[in-house]
Amino acid sequence: ISLRQNLVAPFIVEPREGHTHTVVFLHRLPETTKDADLPAKVLSAKRTSRNSNHQTLAEQFPTVRWVFPHPKCGHRPYNNLTAEDKAAVGLAGSSPYITQILLREAKLLREAGVANGLERVILGGQGETAEAGQDAMASFPEVRTSILRMPDQVAAFMRETLHCSEWSDPSTDPRLAGYVGMHAEDAVVTRDLTAYRAAKMKVASSSSSSSPASPNNGGVNSSIISNTTHRFIHGGYKVTTPKWDGGRYDEFASFLDDDLGVYRVPFAAPPKTDEQLRKERKAAAEEEARKHQLTAREKYLEELAADKAEEKERLEKVRRSIEADNRERRERKARR
């Protein structure tokens, strides 16, 4: 996937109440997509089946900031940006475009009072863009080998570069809040899944080694990929209803809510309409009238059932009394 020639800043949906998390999601959009179309096409506008009042994700997660770098068809890849490109989207430095966006969002979260900003950023994408997102997760700056044994300088790197003031170990602390890769139902093993498995294996191998930490023994990028909670969603495309956008968005919302603990507005069923209340009252009245219109046989059967229940309860009491007497006799006999 590649960026269009004339870059613009990402499309952003600001949080409605405070700012606790940021979702950076990479969409696949046609080159003909207009900026005016974006508010209705991006992830935050999708509706789940959870709420009968059909709220969007942005409405269900009011403390989330939604950031959508929107690449279109073009001839230049994500990591090949000129200085003019970077200036146009408010980025600078040598890191790839998406990685810089993640770092910028981490900084904004820290400024909002979150100690470890990167730990509250969720990254995701669809198909090729999901794989591009995984590439971005492997492109963060690494701690220089020369300062690995200098705790103060390592902490300064974590604080100033990754915007995480409580991190100190580059091989275990770095992580994003989560990563979501959305793929086709019948997708083969995708590159983002392969990269995730490889990073987990690398960290597992390095943790069993007694050698000191180094960029090849753990490291920031391996830590970020392996420690970030991943969810791979296959299928669940849009269904033919204006009130629900498909199962993949239900699963995404569940990932934010259940797995990552992002605040979600509690579900409240909409108030019943006058017509619904009228039908309920009518049904209750009809049931009451039916009870008064029972035939003689129905009344006899109801009385018989009640008598049987009463007799069953009486016999149960007798059984418990007999058991208690027998138990008491055995105890007296044992004491002699």
N, C-alpha and C positions, 0 to 999 in steps of 0.2 A: 504494500500500500504506500502511497506517496502523497505529498502535499501539493496543493495547487501552487501555481507560480507566484501569485500575489497573496501573501499570507495576511491573515487578519488575526486579531486576538481571539482567544476561545470565547464561545458563547457561554454566559454565566447566568445561573438562576440563584439569586441570593437566598439565604435562609430566612424563614419567616419569624423565628423566635431564637435569638442568640446564635451561636456558631460553635458546635461541638465536633462536627465531622465534615469532611469534604469527599465527595465522590467525583473522581476524574474518569470520564467514560468516553471511549473512542468509538464514534459511530462510523459506519460505512454509508456515505451519502453520494448520490449521483452528482456529476459536475453541474447539472442544471439546477440544483437546489439553491433557492434564494434565501437570503438572510431572514426574510419575513416568514419563511416556512419553518424555521428552526424551532420556535417555541412549541409547536404542535408535534414535532418529530422526535425531539430528544427524549432520553430516558425518563427524566423527571415528570414528563407529561403523561406517562403510561399509567393505565388503571389496572388494579388487581381485582380479583374476585372476592377478596376478603371482606370488603365493605359493601353492604347493600346500597349505600349511597354513592358508590362508584368514585371514591376519591382517587386523585392522582398520587404518585409516589411523593411528589413535593409536598402535598397536603398531609400525607401520612407521616412524613419525616421532616417536621418543620425546622429542626436545628441543623439540617444538612445544607451545605453549599454545594451546588452542582456545577461542574466545570466540564465543558464539552469542546475540546479541540476538534474542529470539524474538517478533516482532510477531504479533499476532492481529487479526482483523477488529475494527475500531472506527471511531470517527468523527473522530479527530484525526491529522493527518499527522506524519511524522517530525520536521519542524522546528518544530512548534507545541507546545512543552512548557511547562508552568507551572513556577514555582519549586518547588512541592511535588513535581512529577514528577521534576525534576532531583535533588532531595534524596533521593527514594526510591530512585534507581538510583546514587547516589553521584557525581553529576555536577554541575557548576556552570558558569556562564559563558554567553556568548551564542552559542557555536557550536552547530550542530545535534547532535542526540543521537549519531549514528554517528560524526561527526567527533570529538566529545569522547571517545568510546570509543577511537578510533584514537590520539589524543594520550595518553590514559591508558596504553594498552599500550606506546606508545613510551617513556614515562617509566619503566615497569616494566622494560623491556628495558635502558634506560640504567643503571638501578639494579642490574641483573644483570651489568653490565660491558660492555655493547655501546655503543660511542661514539656511533653514530648510530641511535638506537632506532627512528625512523620507517622507516628503511631495512630493517628486519627484520620489518615488518608486512605480511601478505598479506590483502587484502580481497576478498570475493567474495559472490555472491548468485545467486538463481534468478529469472529472468523480471523481474517488477516490482521485486523486492528488489535485483537486480543494478543496475537503473537507479537505485534509491535510493542504492546504494553509490557509484555514479559521481557522484551529486549531492553526497554527503558529501566526495568527493575534491576537489570544487570549492568547498568551504566552509571551508577553513583560514584562519586569520588571516593577513593580508598585512602586510608590512613597511611602516611609515608612510613616505610620500614624503619627509618632512622628515629622515629619518635614513639615506636610501639611500646618501649619500656619506660616511657615518660608519662605517667598517669595524668599529670596536669595538662600536658599538651594534647593528649588524646581526648580528654574531657573538653578542652577548648575546641578541638575539631568537631566533636559531636554537637557542641552547643552552637558554634558559629557556621558550620557547613551544613549539618543535617537538622539544625534547629531543635535539638533534643537535649535539654539541660540535665536530665537525670541519667543519661547513658554514659557508660564508662568503658565497656568491653566491646570492641568492634567486631568480635567474632561471635557474640551471643546476643547483644542488645538490639541492633538495628532490625527494623521491621516496618511494614505498613500495617494498617488495620486489617485490610483484606484485599483479595484479588478475585475478580470474576471473569471467567472466559466463557462467552456464549458461542456455541457452535451448532452445526446442523445435527439432526437426529442421528444420521448414519455416519458422522464424521469419524475418520480413522484417528489414530493417536496423533494429536496435534502438537505443534512445536512448543507451545506454551506448557503443555503437560509434560513433554519430554524434558524441557529445561527445569521445571519444578522438581521432577524426580532426580535429575542429575545433581541439582544443588543439594537436595536432601542427602543423597549418597555421599557427596563431597564433605558435607559437614559431619556426617556420621563417621566417615573415615578419619577426618582431622581430629575429632573428639577422642578417638581411640589412640591417637599418637601422643607421645610425651614431648614432642618438640614444641618450642615456644610459638606463640601466635605470630602469624605473618600473613600478608595478602594471599598467599597460596595455602594457608592453613586456616580455613575459616574465611575471615575477611568480611568487609561491609556488604558487598553484593551477594555473596553466598548466604550470609546471615539474613539479609532482607528477603531473598527468595524463599529460603527454607523456613524462616520463622513466620512469614506472612500466612495467615489463614486463607486457603484457596478454595474456590468453588467452581467447578466446571459444569455448565448447564448445557444440555443437549436437547434440541427440539423446543417445543412449546411456542410455536409461532403464533402470530396474530390470528384470532378467530373472527368469525363474521358477526360481530356484535359491537356496537359503539360504546358499550358499557364495560368491556373487558378486552384487554390487549394480549391475552395469551398466558399460558402457564409459566413461561420463562420469567415473567415479571412477578408472578406469585412467589416463585422460588428465589428470585433476587431479593424481594422484600423480606422473605423469611430469613435469608442469609444476614441481612442488616440487623434484623430484629433479634432472632434467636441465637445466631452464632457470634455476632459482633457487639450486641447490646446497645445498638443505636436506638435512641428514644423514638418510639412510635406512638402516635396518638391512639389512646384506647378506643376500641370499637364501641360505638353506641348505636344501637338500632334506631332508625328514624321513627318518630312518633307515628302511631297508627292514624290512618285517615278516618274521617267520619263514616265513610262507607264500610271500612273494616270493623269499626266499633259497632255499627248498626247490625252487621251480619253476625257478630259474636253475641250480641244481645238477643237476636232472633233465635239463634241456635240454642242458647241457654233456656229461653222461654219454651221452645218446642220440647226440649228434654224434660223440663219440669211438667209440662202438660202430659207427656207420655207416661210419666210415673203415676199420674192420677187416672189414667185411662187403662191400666193393666187389667187383663181378663182375670177371671176367677182362678184359672189354672196357673197363670203367671204369678198371681199373688201366692198361691199355694206353694209353688216351686221356690219362690224367694223365701217364704217362711221356713220351708223344709231345709233349705241351704243354711239359713241362720241357725236353726235348731242343731243341725249336724256340726256346725262350727262351735256352738256352745258345748255340745256333748264331747267333742274332741278336746276342747280346752279342759273340761271337767276330768276326763280320763287322764290327761297329762298331769294334772295336779295330783291325782291319786297315785300315779306311777312315781312321781317325784317323792311323795310322802312315804311310800313303801320303801323306796331306795334309801331314804334318810333313816328310816327305822332299822333296816338291815345293817346299814353302816354303823349305827349307834350300837347295835347288839355285838357286832364284830369288835368294836373298840372296847366295850365292857369286858368281853371275853378275853381280849388280849391283855387287859390290865390285871386279870386275876392271877 
